[in-house]
Amino acid sequence: MEGSVNGKARAILLGLALLWASMWILADASSGNWLLTDVCCECPLVVSSTLSLIPILVAALVYVVARLLKGRLGLADGLPALVVVAGLVLGWLLPSRPAAMFWLHRGEFLQLAEWAVDECDASWWEITRSPASLFDYTRIDCRSSGTVVIEFREGNFYLSQLVFISSDRPEDTPPCSYYLGHVDQKLEAQWYVCSIRWD
């Protein structure tokens, strides 16, 4: 009798852990511009997966401790906790789409930035030169101070975007500056993934 109760509890907990891990990875993929690129779709997913993390992780750990104290801990009993931890790690390791595009086409992006810095003209606004065509919108800003900013954006203004800043100072451009946006990730010198704040 206890074995069947244990099996059902483990199955339910494993199902909940798999559901949570799927939501967490989907939320991370959405915030990285891979899926659900609308803020209205992404927000509930991020909030629900974040709020449910502690209860599902505590339940998985309590289950393991309870089985351990009874002296009946099996390998399968730790599976729900392992699924939760694996979901966390996979979600955190998933790069944003702008970062992945940069790493896949790094040489082209560096050439474009070098060309823009050398040839920058204040009359420029939008360009289609490769690899800019990988994004929906590319803007070069040639400032009188000599700073060149290139913003690569897909679709929605609030999505993460790839930004080149010749001065290597994120505050020199609104998407990366504290008052309008924030830096999600520094890829390397002068290259950032930035997001406009929703509020």
N, C-alpha and C positions, 0 to 999 in steps of 0.2 A: 504493500500500500504506500509506504513512504517513498519507494522508488518511483512510482508513477506520479506522485505529487511533486517529487523533486524534478522529474523529467518535464512535467508540465510547466513548473516554475522556470526552469532553465530555458525551455522553448519560448515562453512568453518574454522573458528577459532578453533572450537573444534576438527575438523579433523586434522588440523595442530598440535594442542597441543598433541593429541594422537599419531600422527606420531613421533613428537619430543620425547615424553616420552618413546616410544618404542625404539627409537634409543639410547637414553641416558642410559636406563637400559641394552640394548644389549651391549653398549660400556663398561659399568661398569662390566658386566658379563664377557666380553672378557678380560678386563684387569685383572680380578680376576681369570683367567685360567679356567673359566667355558665353554666358547665357543670361536670360532675363535682364536685358539691358534697360529696363524701365524701373525707376526708383520705387514706384508703387507696387511692383511685383517683388522686388528684392527686399524691401524693408520688413514685411511680415515674416519672410523666410529667415532673415538674419536674426530678428528678435526671437522668434519661436525656437530656433536651434540654439541660440545662446542661453535663453532662459531654461531650456530643458536639459542642458548639459549637466548641471550639478545633480538634479534628481536621478538621472539615468546612470551617471557615474557612481553616485553614492549607492544606489540600489545594486549595481553590479558588484561593487566592492563589499557591501554588507553580505550579499549572497555568498561570495567567496569566503569571507571570514566565518560565516555561519557553518558552511560545509567543512571548513578547516577545523573549527572547534569541535564538531561532531566526529572528526577523524575520518571523514568520508569524502575528502576533496579529490576530485578526478580532474583530468586534463580538460574535459568538456565544460567543467564548472567555471573555469576562468575565461572561456571563450567570449561571453558578453563584455567583460571588462577589456579584453584584448581588442574587440571590435571597436569599442569607444575610443581607446587610445590610438588605434590605427586610423580611425576617421579623423581624429584631431591632427595627427601627423600628416596625413595625406592632404588635408585641407590647408595646412600651413605651408606645405611644400609646393603647392600648386602656384605657379607664377601667374601674374596678371597677363592678360593678352598683350598690352603694350610692351611689357618686359620681354615676353616670348618673341614678339616681332623684332624687337631690338636685337636680341641675342641671335636670332636666326639670320638677320640681315645686317649684322653689325658693321661690316666693311662698307656697305652701301650708305648706311646712316653716317658713318664717320666721314666718308667722301663728300656727302651732301653738306654736312656741317662745315667742313674745311672750305668748300666752294662758296658757301653762303658768307662765311667770315671774310674771305678774300674779295668777293665780288658784291658785297651787300650794297644795296641801293635803297634809299628811303622811299622810292616809289613802289617797291615790291609790296605785295600783300598776300596773294595766294600763288602757290606753285604746284606743278604736277610732276616735277622731275622725280625720277626714281630715287629712293623708295617711298616718296610721298604718296604714290598711288596705292600703297597698302592701307592708307587711312582715308576716311571720308573727307577730311578737311586738314589742310596743312597751311600754316601761316608763318611767314618770316617777318620779324619785327627788327628793323635796323634802326637802332637808337643813335641820337646825336652824341651820346657818351661813348660810342664805339661798341657797346654791348649788342650782341646779336642773339635774339631769342627765336627758336623755331618750335612751334607747337603742332603736334600730330594728334588729331582727335578723330574718334569714330562716333558717329551718330550724336547721341544726347550730350549736351554741354556738361552735365554732372558726372559723366563717366570718367574713369581714369584716363589720363592722356600722357603721351611720351613728350618730354620737353628737353630741348637742348638750350643751355644758357652759357654763352661764351665766358661770362664773368665768373661762372661757377658759384653764383650767389642766388639761391632760390627766391629770396625776397625781391629780386629784380623782375619777376613776372607774376601776375595775379594768380594763376592756377597753383603756384607753389608757395605763394606768400601767406603769411599767417592771417592777414586781415580778410582774405577772400577764399583761400584754399589751404592745402597742406601737402607736404611731401609724403607720398606713400612709400617710396623706395628710392634710394640713390643707387643707380645701376653702376656708374663709374663716374670719374671726374667729368663734370659738365652735363651729364645725362641723368634725368630724373623721371620717375612716374609720379604725377601729381593729380590731385582731385579737387574740384570746387566743393566747398562745404554746402550741404543741403539747406542749412538754416538761414 
